Amino acid sequence: MANNHFPDQRTVERVRKMYPGGTRVELVQMDDPYTRLKPSDKGTVRMVDDTGTIFVDWDSGSGLGIVYGKDQVKKL
């Protein structure tokens, strides 16, 4: 049974191709009221997991992931 909260495998593969490890990104928007990250913060993609979450080593020291369908980053 498919979980509608997560993207399908095809979408996850597309995200992995778009954001391979080492890609520099900039935060556009994050749906987390408790984070100290803010739009325009930059970081380096570490990996994309099986749920499509993009894990970023942020220049600020945070390791918070970008949740597929909730948060937004753009490639630099």
mmCIF file of the N, C-alpha and C atoms, coordinates in Angstrom:
data_MODEL
# 
_entry.id   MODEL 
# 
loop_
_atom_site.group_PDB 
_atom_site.id 
_atom_site.type_symbol 
_atom_site.label_atom_id 
_atom_site.label_alt_id 
_atom_site.label_comp_id 
_atom_site.label_asym_id 
_atom_site.label_entity_id 
_atom_site.label_seq_id 
_atom_site.pdbx_PDB_ins_code 
_atom_site.Cartn_x 
_atom_site.Cartn_y 
_atom_site.Cartn_z 
_atom_site.occupancy 
_atom_site.B_iso_or_equiv 
_atom_site.pdbx_formal_charge 
_atom_site.auth_seq_id 
_atom_site.auth_comp_id 
_atom_site.auth_asym_id 
_atom_site.auth_atom_id 
_atom_site.pdbx_PDB_model_num 
ATOM 1   N N  . MET A 1 1  ? 0.843  -1.182 0.000   1.00 0.00 ? 1  MET A N  1 
ATOM 2   C CA . MET A 1 1  ? 0.000  0.000  0.000   1.00 0.00 ? 1  MET A CA 1 
ATOM 3   C C  . MET A 1 1  ? 0.887  1.244  0.000   1.00 0.00 ? 1  MET A C  1 
ATOM 4   N N  . ALA A 1 2  ? 0.617  2.169  -0.920  1.00 0.00 ? 2  ALA A N  1 
ATOM 5   C CA . ALA A 1 2  ? 1.442  3.376  -1.062  1.00 0.00 ? 2  ALA A CA 1 
ATOM 6   C C  . ALA A 1 2  ? 1.148  4.362  0.059   1.00 0.00 ? 2  ALA A C  1 
ATOM 7   N N  . ASN A 1 3  ? 2.183  5.021  0.511   1.00 0.00 ? 3  ASN A N  1 
ATOM 8   C CA . ASN A 1 3  ? 2.042  6.060  1.518   1.00 0.00 ? 3  ASN A CA 1 
ATOM 9   C C  . ASN A 1 3  ? 1.956  7.398  0.789   1.00 0.00 ? 3  ASN A C  1 
ATOM 10  N N  . ASN A 1 4  ? 0.827  8.068  0.892   1.00 0.00 ? 4  ASN A N  1 
ATOM 11  C CA . ASN A 1 4  ? 0.622  9.326  0.166   1.00 0.00 ? 4  ASN A CA 1 
ATOM 12  C C  . ASN A 1 4  ? 1.406  10.498 0.731   1.00 0.00 ? 4  ASN A C  1 
ATOM 13  N N  . HIS A 1 5  ? 2.077  10.298 1.849   1.00 0.00 ? 5  HIS A N  1 
ATOM 14  C CA . HIS A 1 5  ? 2.858  11.376 2.442   1.00 0.00 ? 5  HIS A CA 1 
ATOM 15  C C  . HIS A 1 5  ? 4.248  11.484 1.826   1.00 0.00 ? 5  HIS A C  1 
ATOM 16  N N  . PHE A 1 6  ? 4.669  10.470 1.102   1.00 0.00 ? 6  PHE A N  1 
ATOM 17  C CA . PHE A 1 6  ? 6.005  10.455 0.519   1.00 0.00 ? 6  PHE A CA 1 
ATOM 18  C C  . PHE A 1 6  ? 5.917  10.350 -0.995  1.00 0.00 ? 6  PHE A C  1 
ATOM 19  N N  . PRO A 1 7  ? 6.903  10.915 -1.696  1.00 0.00 ? 7  PRO A N  1 
ATOM 20  C CA . PRO A 1 7  ? 6.916  10.805 -3.159  1.00 0.00 ? 7  PRO A CA 1 
ATOM 21  C C  . PRO A 1 7  ? 7.211  9.372  -3.591  1.00 0.00 ? 7  PRO A C  1 
ATOM 22  N N  . ASP A 1 8  ? 6.790  9.024  -4.817  1.00 0.00 ? 8  ASP A N  1 
ATOM 23  C CA . ASP A 1 8  ? 7.071  7.689  -5.332  1.00 0.00 ? 8  ASP A CA 1 
ATOM 24  C C  . ASP A 1 8  ? 8.552  7.569  -5.715  1.00 0.00 ? 8  ASP A C  1 
ATOM 25  N N  . GLN A 1 9  ? 8.977  6.339  -5.977  1.00 0.00 ? 9  GLN A N  1 
ATOM 26  C CA . GLN A 1 9  ? 10.399 6.067  -6.249  1.00 0.00 ? 9  GLN A CA 1 
ATOM 27  C C  . GLN A 1 9  ? 10.911 6.854  -7.452  1.00 0.00 ? 9  GLN A C  1 
ATOM 28  N N  . ARG A 1 10 ? 10.071 7.018  -8.471  1.00 0.00 ? 10 ARG A N  1 
ATOM 29  C CA . ARG A 1 10 ? 10.476 7.772  -9.668  1.00 0.00 ? 10 ARG A CA 1 
ATOM 30  C C  . ARG A 1 10 ? 10.791 9.223  -9.318  1.00 0.00 ? 10 ARG A C  1 
ATOM 31  N N  . THR A 1 11 ? 9.954  9.809  -8.476  1.00 0.00 ? 11 THR A N  1 
ATOM 32  C CA . THR A 1 11 ? 10.171 11.191 -8.042  1.00 0.00 ? 11 THR A CA 1 
ATOM 33  C C  . THR A 1 11 ? 11.447 11.302 -7.216  1.00 0.00 ? 11 THR A C  1 
ATOM 34  N N  . VAL A 1 12 ? 11.668 10.339 -6.315  1.00 0.00 ? 12 VAL A N  1 
ATOM 35  C CA . VAL A 1 12 ? 12.884 10.343 -5.490  1.00 0.00 ? 12 VAL A CA 1 
ATOM 36  C C  . VAL A 1 12 ? 14.120 10.286 -6.386  1.00 0.00 ? 12 VAL A C  1 
ATOM 37  N N  . GLU A 1 13 ? 14.096 9.441  -7.414  1.00 0.00 ? 13 GLU A N  1 
ATOM 38  C CA . GLU A 1 13 ? 15.241 9.352  -8.340  1.00 0.00 ? 13 GLU A CA 1 
ATOM 39  C C  . GLU A 1 13 ? 15.456 10.667 -9.077  1.00 0.00 ? 13 GLU A C  1 
ATOM 40  N N  . ARG A 1 14 ? 14.370 11.324 -9.451  1.00 0.00 ? 14 ARG A N  1 
ATOM 41  C CA . ARG A 1 14 ? 14.478 12.630 -10.121 1.00 0.00 ? 14 ARG A CA 1 
ATOM 42  C C  . ARG A 1 14 ? 15.130 13.662 -9.191  1.00 0.00 ? 14 ARG A C  1 
ATOM 43  N N  . VAL A 1 15 ? 14.713 13.668 -7.923  1.00 0.00 ? 15 VAL A N  1 
ATOM 44  C CA . VAL A 1 15 ? 15.292 14.598 -6.943  1.00 0.00 ? 15 VAL A CA 1 
ATOM 45  C C  . VAL A 1 15 ? 16.783 14.287 -6.763  1.00 0.00 ? 15 VAL A C  1 
ATOM 46  N N  . ARG A 1 16 ? 17.136 13.003 -6.698  1.00 0.00 ? 16 ARG A N  1 
ATOM 47  C CA . ARG A 1 16 ? 18.547 12.619 -6.542  1.00 0.00 ? 16 ARG A CA 1 
ATOM 48  C C  . ARG A 1 16 ? 19.388 13.096 -7.724  1.00 0.00 ? 16 ARG A C  1 
ATOM 49  N N  . LYS A 1 17 ? 18.827 13.026 -8.930  1.00 0.00 ? 17 LYS A N  1 
ATOM 50  C CA . LYS A 1 17 ? 19.571 13.494 -10.117 1.00 0.00 ? 17 LYS A CA 1 
ATOM 51  C C  . LYS A 1 17 ? 19.704 15.014 -10.123 1.00 0.00 ? 17 LYS A C  1 
ATOM 52  N N  . MET A 1 18 ? 18.670 15.696 -9.630  1.00 0.00 ? 18 MET A N  1 
ATOM 53  C CA . MET A 1 18 ? 18.696 17.164 -9.591  1.00 0.00 ? 18 MET A CA 1 
ATOM 54  C C  . MET A 1 18 ? 19.657 17.694 -8.521  1.00 0.00 ? 18 MET A C  1 
ATOM 55  N N  . TYR A 1 19 ? 19.760 16.959 -7.411  1.00 0.00 ? 19 TYR A N  1 
ATOM 56  C CA . TYR A 1 19 ? 20.549 17.420 -6.267  1.00 0.00 ? 19 TYR A CA 1 
ATOM 57  C C  . TYR A 1 19 ? 21.539 16.357 -5.804  1.00 0.00 ? 19 TYR A C  1 
ATOM 58  N N  . PRO A 1 20 ? 22.523 16.015 -6.646  1.00 0.00 ? 20 PRO A N  1 
ATOM 59  C CA . PRO A 1 20 ? 23.517 15.028 -6.201  1.00 0.00 ? 20 PRO A CA 1 
ATOM 60  C C  . PRO A 1 20 ? 24.383 15.600 -5.073  1.00 0.00 ? 20 PRO A C  1 
ATOM 61  N N  . GLY A 1 21 ? 24.985 14.706 -4.294  1.00 0.00 ? 21 GLY A N  1 
ATOM 62  C CA . GLY A 1 21 ? 25.886 15.145 -3.228  1.00 0.00 ? 21 GLY A CA 1 
ATOM 63  C C  . GLY A 1 21 ? 26.912 16.126 -3.766  1.00 0.00 ? 21 GLY A C  1 
ATOM 64  N N  . GLY A 1 22 ? 27.153 17.195 -3.000  1.00 0.00 ? 22 GLY A N  1 
ATOM 65  C CA . GLY A 1 22 ? 28.128 18.201 -3.403  1.00 0.00 ? 22 GLY A CA 1 
ATOM 66  C C  . GLY A 1 22 ? 27.509 19.423 -4.070  1.00 0.00 ? 22 GLY A C  1 
ATOM 67  N N  . THR A 1 23 ? 26.211 19.336 -4.424  1.00 0.00 ? 23 THR A N  1 
ATOM 68  C CA . THR A 1 23 ? 25.529 20.459 -5.061  1.00 0.00 ? 23 THR A CA 1 
ATOM 69  C C  . THR A 1 23 ? 25.329 21.585 -4.056  1.00 0.00 ? 23 THR A C  1 
ATOM 70  N N  . ARG A 1 24 ? 25.648 22.794 -4.462  1.00 0.00 ? 24 ARG A N  1 
ATOM 71  C CA . ARG A 1 24 ? 25.410 23.966 -3.608  1.00 0.00 ? 24 ARG A CA 1 
ATOM 72  C C  . ARG A 1 24 ? 23.975 24.429 -3.811  1.00 0.00 ? 24 ARG A C  1 
ATOM 73  N N  . VAL A 1 25 ? 23.300 24.734 -2.699  1.00 0.00 ? 25 VAL A N  1 
ATOM 74  C CA . VAL A 1 25 ? 21.912 25.176 -2.740  1.00 0.00 ? 25 VAL A CA 1 
ATOM 75  C C  . VAL A 1 25 ? 21.703 26.404 -1.863  1.00 0.00 ? 25 VAL A C  1 
ATOM 76  N N  . GLU A 1 26 ? 20.590 27.090 -2.136  1.00 0.00 ? 26 GLU A N  1 
ATOM 77  C CA . GLU A 1 26 ? 20.175 28.233 -1.333  1.00 0.00 ? 26 GLU A CA 1 
ATOM 78  C C  . GLU A 1 26 ? 18.748 27.992 -0.879  1.00 0.00 ? 26 GLU A C  1 
ATOM 79  N N  . LEU A 1 27 ? 18.482 28.242 0.398   1.00 0.00 ? 27 LEU A N  1 
ATOM 80  C CA . LEU A 1 27 ? 17.142 28.055 0.934   1.00 0.00 ? 27 LEU A CA 1 
ATOM 81  C C  . LEU A 1 27 ? 16.203 29.133 0.394   1.00 0.00 ? 27 LEU A C  1 
ATOM 82  N N  . VAL A 1 28 ? 15.058 28.684 -0.123  1.00 0.00 ? 28 VAL A N  1 
ATOM 83  C CA . VAL A 1 28 ? 14.016 29.603 -0.587  1.00 0.00 ? 28 VAL A CA 1 
ATOM 84  C C  . VAL A 1 28 ? 12.957 29.730 0.498   1.00 0.00 ? 28 VAL A C  1 
ATOM 85  N N  . GLN A 1 29 ? 12.502 28.576 1.019   1.00 0.00 ? 29 GLN A N  1 
ATOM 86  C CA . GLN A 1 29 ? 11.439 28.568 2.023   1.00 0.00 ? 29 GLN A CA 1 
ATOM 87  C C  . GLN A 1 29 ? 11.503 27.270 2.801   1.00 0.00 ? 29 GLN A C  1 
ATOM 88  N N  . MET A 1 30 ? 11.273 27.352 4.125   1.00 0.00 ? 30 MET A N  1 
ATOM 89  C CA . MET A 1 30 ? 11.228 26.152 4.960   1.00 0.00 ? 30 MET A CA 1 
ATOM 90  C C  . MET A 1 30 ? 10.005 26.224 5.865   1.00 0.00 ? 30 MET A C  1 
ATOM 91  N N  . ASP A 1 31 ? 9.242  25.136 5.901   1.00 0.00 ? 31 ASP A N  1 
ATOM 92  C CA . ASP A 1 31 ? 8.014  25.047 6.683   1.00 0.00 ? 31 ASP A CA 1 
ATOM 93  C C  . ASP A 1 31 ? 8.327  24.482 8.068   1.00 0.00 ? 31 ASP A C  1 
ATOM 94  N N  . ASP A 1 32 ? 9.142  25.205 8.827   1.00 0.00 ? 32 ASP A N  1 
ATOM 95  C CA . ASP A 1 32 ? 9.531  24.774 10.176  1.00 0.00 ? 32 ASP A CA 1 
ATOM 96  C C  . ASP A 1 32 ? 9.663  26.018 11.047  1.00 0.00 ? 32 ASP A C  1 
ATOM 97  N N  . PRO A 1 33 ? 8.694  26.263 11.928  1.00 0.00 ? 33 PRO A N  1 
ATOM 98  C CA . PRO A 1 33 ? 8.720  27.482 12.738  1.00 0.00 ? 33 PRO A CA 1 
ATOM 99  C C  . PRO A 1 33 ? 9.860  27.539 13.750  1.00 0.00 ? 33 PRO A C  1 
ATOM 100 N N  . TYR A 1 34 ? 10.534 26.405 13.986  1.00 0.00 ? 34 TYR A N  1 
ATOM 101 C CA . TYR A 1 34 ? 11.565 26.363 15.023  1.00 0.00 ? 34 TYR A CA 1 
ATOM 102 C C  . TYR A 1 34 ? 12.989 26.451 14.483  1.00 0.00 ? 34 TYR A C  1 
ATOM 103 N N  . THR A 1 35 ? 13.156 26.435 13.158  1.00 0.00 ? 35 THR A N  1 
ATOM 104 C CA . THR A 1 35 ? 14.498 26.466 12.606  1.00 0.00 ? 35 THR A CA 1 
ATOM 105 C C  . THR A 1 35 ? 15.092 27.873 12.670  1.00 0.00 ? 35 THR A C  1 
ATOM 106 N N  . ARG A 1 36 ? 16.395 27.914 12.756  1.00 0.00 ? 36 ARG A N  1 
ATOM 107 C CA . ARG A 1 36 ? 17.096 29.203 12.683  1.00 0.00 ? 36 ARG A CA 1 
ATOM 108 C C  . ARG A 1 36 ? 17.506 29.509 11.243  1.00 0.00 ? 36 ARG A C  1 
ATOM 109 N N  . LEU A 1 37 ? 17.301 28.535 10.343  1.00 0.00 ? 37 LEU A N  1 
ATOM 110 C CA . LEU A 1 37 ? 17.601 28.778 8.935   1.00 0.00 ? 37 LEU A CA 1 
ATOM 111 C C  . LEU A 1 37 ? 16.628 29.799 8.380   1.00 0.00 ? 37 LEU A C  1 
ATOM 112 N N  . LYS A 1 38 ? 17.119 30.608 7.449   1.00 0.00 ? 38 LYS A N  1 
ATOM 113 C CA . LYS A 1 38 ? 16.267 31.618 6.839   1.00 0.00 ? 38 LYS A CA 1 
ATOM 114 C C  . LYS A 1 38 ? 16.515 31.651 5.335   1.00 0.00 ? 38 LYS A C  1 
ATOM 115 N N  . PRO A 1 39 ? 15.536 32.184 4.591   1.00 0.00 ? 39 PRO A N  1 
ATOM 116 C CA . PRO A 1 39 ? 15.730 32.287 3.142   1.00 0.00 ? 39 PRO A CA 1 
ATOM 117 C C  . PRO A 1 39 ? 17.049 32.978 2.820   1.00 0.00 ? 39 PRO A C  1 
ATOM 118 N N  . SER A 1 40 ? 17.720 32.480 1.813   1.00 0.00 ? 40 SER A N  1 
ATOM 119 C CA . SER A 1 40 ? 19.034 32.919 1.319   1.00 0.00 ? 40 SER A CA 1 
ATOM 120 C C  . SER A 1 40 ? 20.202 32.201 2.003   1.00 0.00 ? 40 SER A C  1 
ATOM 121 N N  . ASP A 1 41 ? 19.939 31.423 3.078   1.00 0.00 ? 41 ASP A N  1 
ATOM 122 C CA . ASP A 1 41 ? 21.016 30.616 3.655   1.00 0.00 ? 41 ASP A CA 1 
ATOM 123 C C  . ASP A 1 41 ? 21.483 29.598 2.619   1.00 0.00 ? 41 ASP A C  1 
ATOM 124 N N  . LYS A 1 42 ? 22.788 29.311 2.645   1.00 0.00 ? 42 LYS A N  1 
ATOM 125 C CA . LYS A 1 42 ? 23.379 28.419 1.651   1.00 0.00 ? 42 LYS A CA 1 
ATOM 126 C C  . LYS A 1 42 ? 23.989 27.191 2.313   1.00 0.00 ? 42 LYS A C  1 
ATOM 127 N N  . GLY A 1 43 ? 24.089 26.122 1.514   1.00 0.00 ? 43 GLY A N  1 
ATOM 128 C CA . GLY A 1 43 ? 24.683 24.901 2.018   1.00 0.00 ? 43 GLY A CA 1 
ATOM 129 C C  . GLY A 1 43 ? 25.034 23.954 0.889   1.00 0.00 ? 43 GLY A C  1 
ATOM 130 N N  . THR A 1 44 ? 25.561 22.791 1.268   1.00 0.00 ? 44 THR A N  1 
ATOM 131 C CA . THR A 1 44 ? 25.996 21.771 0.312   1.00 0.00 ? 44 THR A CA 1 
ATOM 132 C C  . THR A 1 44 ? 25.205 20.488 0.563   1.00 0.00 ? 44 THR A C  1 
ATOM 133 N N  . VAL A 1 45 ? 24.606 19.954 -0.504  1.00 0.00 ? 45 VAL A N  1 
ATOM 134 C CA . VAL A 1 45 ? 23.821 18.720 -0.384  1.00 0.00 ? 45 VAL A CA 1 
ATOM 135 C C  . VAL A 1 45 ? 24.736 17.578 0.032   1.00 0.00 ? 45 VAL A C  1 
ATOM 136 N N  . ARG A 1 46 ? 24.296 16.840 1.051   1.00 0.00 ? 46 ARG A N  1 
ATOM 137 C CA . ARG A 1 46 ? 25.012 15.650 1.508   1.00 0.00 ? 46 ARG A CA 1 
ATOM 138 C C  . ARG A 1 46 ? 24.441 14.416 0.802   1.00 0.00 ? 46 ARG A C  1 
ATOM 139 N N  . MET A 1 47 ? 23.103 14.298 0.784   1.00 0.00 ? 47 MET A N  1 
ATOM 140 C CA . MET A 1 47 ? 22.449 13.144 0.153   1.00 0.00 ? 47 MET A CA 1 
ATOM 141 C C  . MET A 1 47 ? 20.951 13.358 0.107   1.00 0.00 ? 47 MET A C  1 
ATOM 142 N N  . VAL A 1 48 ? 20.277 12.527 -0.693  1.00 0.00 ? 48 VAL A N  1 
ATOM 143 C CA . VAL A 1 48 ? 18.812 12.496 -0.746  1.00 0.00 ? 48 VAL A CA 1 
ATOM 144 C C  . VAL A 1 48 ? 18.389 11.101 -0.276  1.00 0.00 ? 48 VAL A C  1 
ATOM 145 N N  . ASP A 1 49 ? 17.498 11.049 0.721   1.00 0.00 ? 49 ASP A N  1 
ATOM 146 C CA . ASP A 1 49 ? 17.087 9.740  1.238   1.00 0.00 ? 49 ASP A CA 1 
ATOM 147 C C  . ASP A 1 49 ? 15.905 9.163  0.451   1.00 0.00 ? 49 ASP A C  1 
ATOM 148 N N  . ASP A 1 50 ? 15.399 8.018  0.895   1.00 0.00 ? 50 ASP A N  1 
ATOM 149 C CA . ASP A 1 50 ? 14.339 7.314  0.175   1.00 0.00 ? 50 ASP A CA 1 
ATOM 150 C C  . ASP A 1 50 ? 12.984 8.010  0.238   1.00 0.00 ? 50 ASP A C  1 
ATOM 151 N N  . THR A 1 51 ? 12.850 9.061  1.059   1.00 0.00 ? 51 THR A N  1 
ATOM 152 C CA . THR A 1 51 ? 11.602 9.820  1.117   1.00 0.00 ? 51 THR A CA 1 
ATOM 153 C C  . THR A 1 51 ? 11.706 11.108 0.301   1.00 0.00 ? 51 THR A C  1 
ATOM 154 N N  . GLY A 1 52 ? 12.852 11.325 -0.352  1.00 0.00 ? 52 GLY A N  1 
ATOM 155 C CA . GLY A 1 52 ? 13.047 12.532 -1.142  1.00 0.00 ? 52 GLY A CA 1 
ATOM 156 C C  . GLY A 1 52 ? 13.548 13.711 -0.331  1.00 0.00 ? 52 GLY A C  1 
ATOM 157 N N  . THR A 1 53 ? 13.836 13.485 0.956   1.00 0.00 ? 53 THR A N  1 
ATOM 158 C CA . THR A 1 53 ? 14.381 14.565 1.785   1.00 0.00 ? 53 THR A CA 1 
ATOM 159 C C  . THR A 1 53 ? 15.817 14.832 1.360   1.00 0.00 ? 53 THR A C  1 
ATOM 160 N N  . ILE A 1 54 ? 16.112 16.103 1.110   1.00 0.00 ? 54 ILE A N  1 
ATOM 161 C CA . ILE A 1 54 ? 17.458 16.518 0.709   1.00 0.00 ? 54 ILE A CA 1 
ATOM 162 C C  . ILE A 1 54 ? 18.194 16.933 1.977   1.00 0.00 ? 54 ILE A C  1 
ATOM 163 N N  . PHE A 1 55 ? 19.218 16.176 2.345   1.00 0.00 ? 55 PHE A N  1 
ATOM 164 C CA . PHE A 1 55 ? 20.002 16.523 3.529   1.00 0.00 ? 55 PHE A CA 1 
ATOM 165 C C  . PHE A 1 55 ? 21.124 17.463 3.122   1.00 0.00 ? 55 PHE A C  1 
ATOM 166 N N  . VAL A 1 56 ? 21.186 18.598 3.824   1.00 0.00 ? 56 VAL A N  1 
ATOM 167 C CA . VAL A 1 56 ? 22.112 19.676 3.474   1.00 0.00 ? 56 VAL A CA 1 
ATOM 168 C C  . VAL A 1 56 ? 23.010 19.967 4.665   1.00 0.00 ? 56 VAL A C  1 
ATOM 169 N N  . ASP A 1 57 ? 24.303 20.123 4.380   1.00 0.00 ? 57 ASP A N  1 
ATOM 170 C CA . ASP A 1 57 ? 25.227 20.653 5.386   1.00 0.00 ? 57 ASP A CA 1 
ATOM 171 C C  . ASP A 1 57 ? 25.217 22.160 5.191   1.00 0.00 ? 57 ASP A C  1 
ATOM 172 N N  . TRP A 1 58 ? 24.417 22.841 5.995   1.00 0.00 ? 58 TRP A N  1 
ATOM 173 C CA . TRP A 1 58 ? 24.272 24.289 5.862   1.00 0.00 ? 58 TRP A CA 1 
ATOM 174 C C  . TRP A 1 58 ? 25.533 24.999 6.338   1.00 0.00 ? 58 TRP A C  1 
ATOM 175 N N  . ASP A 1 59 ? 25.879 26.091 5.690   1.00 0.00 ? 59 ASP A N  1 
ATOM 176 C CA . ASP A 1 59 ? 27.073 26.856 6.061   1.00 0.00 ? 59 ASP A CA 1 
ATOM 177 C C  . ASP A 1 59 ? 26.993 27.337 7.509   1.00 0.00 ? 59 ASP A C  1 
ATOM 178 N N  . SER A 1 60 ? 25.778 27.475 8.040   1.00 0.00 ? 60 SER A N  1 
ATOM 179 C CA . SER A 1 60 ? 25.578 27.937 9.419   1.00 0.00 ? 60 SER A CA 1 
ATOM 180 C C  . SER A 1 60 ? 25.868 26.834 10.442  1.00 0.00 ? 60 SER A C  1 
ATOM 181 N N  . GLY A 1 61 ? 26.069 25.589 9.952   1.00 0.00 ? 61 GLY A N  1 
ATOM 182 C CA . GLY A 1 61 ? 26.342 24.479 10.864  1.00 0.00 ? 61 GLY A CA 1 
ATOM 183 C C  . GLY A 1 61 ? 25.160 23.546 11.042  1.00 0.00 ? 61 GLY A C  1 
ATOM 184 N N  . SER A 1 62 ? 23.986 23.935 10.597  1.00 0.00 ? 62 SER A N  1 
ATOM 185 C CA . SER A 1 62 ? 22.796 23.083 10.706  1.00 0.00 ? 62 SER A CA 1 
ATOM 186 C C  . SER A 1 62 ? 22.888 21.922 9.721   1.00 0.00 ? 62 SER A C  1 
ATOM 187 N N  . GLY A 1 63 ? 22.203 20.834 10.038  1.00 0.00 ? 63 GLY A N  1 
ATOM 188 C CA . GLY A 1 63 ? 22.144 19.684 9.138   1.00 0.00 ? 63 GLY A CA 1 
ATOM 189 C C  . GLY A 1 63 ? 20.705 19.359 8.764   1.00 0.00 ? 63 GLY A C  1 
ATOM 190 N N  . LEU A 1 64 ? 19.802 20.318 8.972   1.00 0.00 ? 64 LEU A N  1 
ATOM 191 C CA . LEU A 1 64 ? 18.383 20.104 8.734   1.00 0.00 ? 64 LEU A CA 1 
ATOM 192 C C  . LEU A 1 64 ? 18.097 19.788 7.275   1.00 0.00 ? 64 LEU A C  1 
ATOM 193 N N  . GLY A 1 65 ? 17.223 18.802 7.063   1.00 0.00 ? 65 GLY A N  1 
ATOM 194 C CA . GLY A 1 65 ? 16.876 18.375 5.716   1.00 0.00 ? 65 GLY A CA 1 
ATOM 195 C C  . GLY A 1 65 ? 15.746 19.187 5.103   1.00 0.00 ? 65 GLY A C  1 
ATOM 196 N N  . ILE A 1 66 ? 15.711 19.199 3.779   1.00 0.00 ? 66 ILE A N  1 
ATOM 197 C CA . ILE A 1 66 ? 14.663 19.856 3.001   1.00 0.00 ? 66 ILE A CA 1 
ATOM 198 C C  . ILE A 1 66 ? 13.616 18.787 2.676   1.00 0.00 ? 66 ILE A C  1 
ATOM 199 N N  . VAL A 1 67 ? 12.407 18.938 3.202   1.00 0.00 ? 67 VAL A N  1 
ATOM 200 C CA . VAL A 1 67 ? 11.355 17.947 3.039   1.00 0.00 ? 67 VAL A CA 1 
ATOM 201 C C  . VAL A 1 67 ? 10.650 18.148 1.695   1.00 0.00 ? 67 VAL A C  1 
ATOM 202 N N  . TYR A 1 68 ? 10.595 17.065 0.911   1.00 0.00 ? 68 TYR A N  1 
ATOM 203 C CA . TYR A 1 68 ? 9.967  17.121 -0.400  1.00 0.00 ? 68 TYR A CA 1 
ATOM 204 C C  . TYR A 1 68 ? 8.504  17.549 -0.267  1.00 0.00 ? 68 TYR A C  1 
ATOM 205 N N  . GLY A 1 69 ? 8.110  18.546 -1.070  1.00 0.00 ? 69 GLY A N  1 
ATOM 206 C CA . GLY A 1 69 ? 6.729  19.009 -1.073  1.00 0.00 ? 69 GLY A CA 1 
ATOM 207 C C  . GLY A 1 69 ? 6.392  20.025 -0.006  1.00 0.00 ? 69 GLY A C  1 
ATOM 208 N N  . LYS A 1 70 ? 7.313  20.275 0.911   1.00 0.00 ? 70 LYS A N  1 
ATOM 209 C CA . LYS A 1 70 ? 7.074  21.242 1.998   1.00 0.00 ? 70 LYS A CA 1 
ATOM 210 C C  . LYS A 1 70 ? 8.032  22.430 1.928   1.00 0.00 ? 70 LYS A C  1 
ATOM 211 N N  . ASP A 1 71 ? 9.326  22.135 1.774   1.00 0.00 ? 71 ASP A N  1 
ATOM 212 C CA . ASP A 1 71 ? 10.377 23.153 1.779   1.00 0.00 ? 71 ASP A CA 1 
ATOM 213 C C  . ASP A 1 71 ? 10.896 23.365 0.358   1.00 0.00 ? 71 ASP A C  1 
ATOM 214 N N  . GLN A 1 72 ? 11.618 24.461 0.160   1.00 0.00 ? 72 GLN A N  1 
ATOM 215 C CA . GLN A 1 72 ? 12.156 24.746 -1.173  1.00 0.00 ? 72 GLN A CA 1 
ATOM 216 C C  . GLN A 1 72 ? 13.588 25.236 -1.099  1.00 0.00 ? 72 GLN A C  1 
ATOM 217 N N  . VAL A 1 73 ? 14.418 24.705 -2.012  1.00 0.00 ? 73 VAL A N  1 
ATOM 218 C CA . VAL A 1 73 ? 15.767 25.207 -2.221  1.00 0.00 ? 73 VAL A CA 1 
ATOM 219 C C  . VAL A 1 73 ? 15.944 25.420 -3.721  1.00 0.00 ? 73 VAL A C  1 
ATOM 220 N N  . LYS A 1 74 ? 16.981 26.187 -4.068  1.00 0.00 ? 74 LYS A N  1 
ATOM 221 C CA . LYS A 1 74 ? 17.343 26.311 -5.476  1.00 0.00 ? 74 LYS A CA 1 
ATOM 222 C C  . LYS A 1 74 ? 18.833 26.045 -5.606  1.00 0.00 ? 74 LYS A C  1 
ATOM 223 N N  . LYS A 1 75 ? 19.199 25.493 -6.770  1.00 0.00 ? 75 LYS A N  1 
ATOM 224 C CA . LYS A 1 75 ? 20.608 25.213 -7.028  1.00 0.00 ? 75 LYS A CA 1 
ATOM 225 C C  . LYS A 1 75 ? 21.351 26.518 -7.286  1.00 0.00 ? 75 LYS A C  1 
ATOM 226 N N  . LEU A 1 76 ? 22.597 26.533 -6.849  1.00 0.00 ? 76 LEU A N  1 
ATOM 227 C CA . LEU A 1 76 ? 23.445 27.706 -7.121  1.00 0.00 ? 76 LEU A CA 1 
ATOM 228 C C  . LEU A 1 76 ? 24.378 27.394 -8.264  1.00 0.00 ? 76 LEU A C  1 
# 
